[in-house]
């Protein structure tokens, strides 16, 4: 199980978790966990793949992670002299 999606034993009773996942139904969280675990398993087997091209092909398979990857991969690289 992916630890940052799981409930923490350190959280106080009735306190809102810092990750904001408490407002999501458990089935959505479990679906996100399953998607992340499937992606990490796939990632381990595909070491020499162009990630940008891979995401364009695999976006439908991993819809939540695809949205995150789109945000991250679309950040422009800038160099300030």
Buried (B, 14 or more C-beta within 10 A) or exposed (E): EEEEBEEEEEEEEEEEEEEEBEEBEEEEBEBBBEBBEEBEEBEEEEEEEEEEEBBEEBBEEBEEBBEEBEEEEEEEEEEEE
